[in-house]
Amino acid sequence: MALDERAFFSEKPETRSAKYQCPKCRRPSDYSIRWGRRSKRDRPPAGADEGDRAKFAKLRDYLLRLDDEVNCKVCGKKFEIPSQHSLMFVDQLAGLPNDEDLEREIATASGEAEPAPESSKPPLPARFTRKSSGWK
């Protein structure tokens, strides 16, 4: 009899943040999503036959999403998380770029200039920088 998958992995909970857009109010926000990290054990379990050992050699660590729905932080409506990312392999996560690098790469590929640093902004007019005399 083949062994259960839980015999090959050790599981621990994990929380990761993700950005989703509410379908009702259309506002994007960051949400903390619960995941279960399943890590491959260091050796096959006792009582494993040759088929189980062959299966164990091919296994990889992965994350399994536990939350299916979240509440919108703006309008309060509950919406479903897109299901295309319900299982992710850990070794594929290591090479992903972060959001800032990705935005910079998209901007350079589209031919847009890099955003200028904040210090190169024009100075504010004097009417905005004068000290207010307070309400009278």
C-alpha positions in Angstrom: 0.0 0.0 0.0 1.3 3.4 -1.0 2.2 5.9 1.7 0.2 9.1 2.3 1.7 12.4 1.1 1.9 13.7 4.7 4.5 11.0 5.5 6.9 12.6 3.0 6.5 16.2 4.2 6.6 18.3 7.3 4.1 21.2 7.3 4.2 24.5 9.1 2.0 27.6 8.7 3.3 30.8 7.0 1.9 34.2 6.2 2.8 36.2 3.1 1.5 39.5 1.8 0.0 39.9 -1.6 -1.6 42.7 -3.6 -5.1 42.1 -4.9 -7.8 44.4 -6.4 -11.3 44.2 -5.0 -13.8 43.5 -7.9 -16.5 45.7 -6.2 -14.7 49.0 -5.5 -11.7 48.3 -7.8 -9.1 49.5 -5.3 -5.9 47.5 -4.9 -4.6 46.8 -1.4 -2.1 44.5 0.4 -3.5 41.5 2.2 -1.8 38.9 4.4 -2.6 35.5 3.1 -2.1 32.2 5.1 0.0 29.5 3.4 1.1 26.1 4.5 4.8 25.3 3.7 5.4 21.7 3.0 9.1 20.8 3.3 10.4 17.5 2.1 11.8 15.4 4.9 15.5 14.5 4.9 14.8 10.8 4.3 12.0 8.5 3.2 9.6 7.3 5.9 10.0 3.9 7.4 8.1 1.2 5.6 8.5 2.8 2.2 8.8 0.4 -0.8 10.7 1.0 -4.0 7.8 3.0 -5.6 7.6 5.3 -2.6 11.4 5.8 -2.7 11.3 6.7 -6.4 8.4 9.2 -5.7 10.3 10.7 -2.7 13.4 11.4 -4.9 11.2 13.6 -7.2 9.5 15.6 -4.5 10.1 19.4 -4.0 9.2 21.8 -1.3 6.0 23.8 -2.0 3.5 26.4 -0.5 -0.2 25.6 -0.5 -2.6 28.6 0.0 -5.0 28.1 2.8 -7.1 31.3 2.4 -9.6 31.3 -0.5 -11.3 34.6 0.3 -10.4 38.0 1.9 -12.4 41.0 3.0 -11.8 44.2 1.1 -10.1 46.8 3.4 -12.0 49.7 1.7 -15.6 48.5 1.1 -15.7 45.5 3.4 -17.0 43.1 0.8 -15.6 39.5 0.8 -14.0 38.5 -2.5 -12.3 35.4 -3.8 -8.6 35.3 -4.4 -7.7 34.3 -8.0 -7.0 30.6 -7.9 -4.1 30.5 -10.4 -1.6 30.8 -7.5 -2.9 28.3 -5.0 0.2 26.2 -5.1 3.7 27.5 -5.6 7.0 25.6 -5.5 9.6 27.2 -3.2 12.5 26.9 -5.6 10.6 28.9 -8.2 10.0 31.7 -5.6 13.7 32.3 -5.0 14.4 33.8 -8.5 11.4 36.1 -8.7 12.1 39.9 -8.8 10.6 42.2 -6.3 8.0 44.8 -7.3 10.3 47.8 -7.5 12.8 46.0 -9.8 9.9 44.8 -12.0 8.5 48.3 -12.3 11.9 49.7 -13.2 12.5 47.0 -15.8 9.1 47.6 -17.4 9.7 51.4 -17.5 13.1 50.9 -19.3 11.7 48.4 -21.7 8.9 50.7 -22.7 11.3 53.6 -23.3 10.2 55.8 -20.4 12.8 57.8 -18.6 13.7 56.9 -15.0 11.7 59.1 -12.5 13.8 62.0 -11.4 14.9 62.1 -7.8 12.7 64.2 -5.5 15.4 66.8 -4.9 15.1 68.0 -8.6 11.5 69.1 -8.1 11.0 72.8 -8.7 10.8 74.9 -5.5 7.4 75.7 -4.0 6.1 79.3 -4.5 6.5 81.6 -1.6 2.8 81.6 -0.8 3.1 78.0 0.2 6.2 78.3 2.3 5.4 81.4 4.4 4.7 80.9 8.0 1.0 81.3 8.6 -0.1 83.9 11.0 -2.9 81.7 12.4 -6.6 82.2 12.4 -8.0 85.6 13.4 
